[in-house]
């Protein structure tokens, strides 16, 4: 895990995992708390955390694409699209980011 912190690609992979995990927590913990237990406070905490991780992943992907001269049609758009598809960051980490 500490090896991932040493490279920009590794940090992007960590962001991808955190963004995916935050979505899982939001969908399967916070939302049921809100609607079944009438406790919206967890959504009000997890929502902004997930949103921040989402934006960080998006901006870091664009930054990496420019710095490492990724071809937009081959790599960058796929990584960006992944953060808009639920759980896509897990898939893109496995298929693309782990190989860079």
C-alpha positions as CSV (number, residue, x, y, z in Angstrom):
1,X,0.0,0.0,0.0
2,X,2.8,2.4,0.8
3,X,4.2,1.8,-2.7
4,X,1.1,3.3,-4.2
5,X,1.7,6.5,-2.4
6,X,5.0,7.0,-4.1
7,X,3.7,7.5,-7.6
8,X,1.0,9.7,-9.1
9,X,-0.6,6.6,-10.7
10,X,-0.7,4.9,-7.3
11,X,-2.4,7.9,-5.7
12,X,-4.9,7.9,-8.5
13,X,-5.6,4.2,-7.9
14,X,-6.1,4.9,-4.2
15,X,-8.5,7.7,-5.0
16,X,-10.4,5.3,-7.3
17,X,-10.8,2.8,-4.5
18,X,-11.8,5.4,-2.0
19,X,-14.4,6.9,-4.4
20,X,-15.8,3.4,-5.0
21,X,-15.9,2.5,-1.3
22,X,-17.5,5.8,-0.5
23,X,-20.3,5.1,-3.0
24,X,-20.8,1.6,-1.5
25,X,-21.1,3.2,2.0
26,X,-23.5,5.9,0.7
27,X,-25.7,3.5,-1.2
28,X,-25.8,0.5,1.1
29,X,-25.4,2.1,4.5
30,X,-26.4,5.8,4.5
31,X,-29.4,5.6,2.2
32,X,-31.0,2.7,4.1
33,X,-30.4,4.6,7.3
34,X,-32.2,7.6,5.8
35,X,-35.2,5.8,4.4
36,X,-35.7,2.9,6.7
37,X,-34.6,4.3,10.0
38,X,-35.4,7.9,9.3
39,X,-31.9,9.0,10.0
40,X,-30.7,11.4,7.2
41,X,-27.7,12.6,9.1
42,X,-25.4,9.8,7.7
43,X,-26.3,10.8,4.2
44,X,-25.5,14.4,5.0
45,X,-22.0,13.3,6.1
46,X,-21.3,10.7,3.4
47,X,-22.7,12.7,0.5
48,X,-20.1,15.5,0.6
49,X,-17.3,13.0,1.3
50,X,-18.2,11.0,-1.8
51,X,-18.6,14.2,-3.8
52,X,-15.2,15.4,-2.8
53,X,-13.6,12.1,-3.6
54,X,-15.4,12.1,-7.0
55,X,-14.1,15.5,-7.9
56,X,-10.6,14.6,-6.7
57,X,-10.6,11.5,-8.9
58,X,-11.9,13.5,-11.9
59,X,-9.3,16.3,-11.6
60,X,-6.4,13.9,-10.9
61,X,-7.4,11.8,-13.9
62,X,-7.3,14.9,-16.1
63,X,-4.0,15.9,-14.6
64,X,-2.5,12.5,-15.2
65,X,-3.8,12.4,-18.7
66,X,-2.0,15.7,-19.5
67,X,1.2,14.9,-17.6
68,X,1.7,11.4,-19.0
69,X,0.3,12.3,-22.4
70,X,-2.4,9.7,-22.4
71,X,-4.2,9.4,-25.7
72,X,-7.6,10.8,-24.9
73,X,-9.5,8.3,-27.1
74,X,-7.6,5.3,-25.7
75,X,-7.3,6.0,-22.0
76,X,-8.4,9.3,-20.6
77,X,-12.0,9.2,-21.6
78,X,-12.4,5.6,-20.2
79,X,-11.0,6.6,-16.8
80,X,-13.2,9.7,-16.7
81,X,-16.3,7.7,-17.7
82,X,-15.6,5.2,-15.0
83,X,-16.3,7.7,-12.3
84,X,-19.7,8.4,-13.7
85,X,-20.7,4.7,-13.8
86,X,-21.5,3.2,-10.3
87,X,-18.6,1.0,-9.3
88,X,-16.7,1.9,-12.5
89,X,-13.7,3.0,-10.6
90,X,-13.1,-0.6,-9.4
91,X,-13.3,-1.9,-13.0
92,X,-11.0,0.8,-14.4
93,X,-8.5,0.3,-11.7
94,X,-8.3,-3.4,-12.6
95,X,-8.3,-2.9,-16.4
96,X,-6.3,0.2,-16.9
97,X,-4.7,1.9,-13.9
98,X,-3.0,-1.3,-12.5
99,X,-1.2,-1.7,-15.9
100,X,0.2,1.9,-16.1
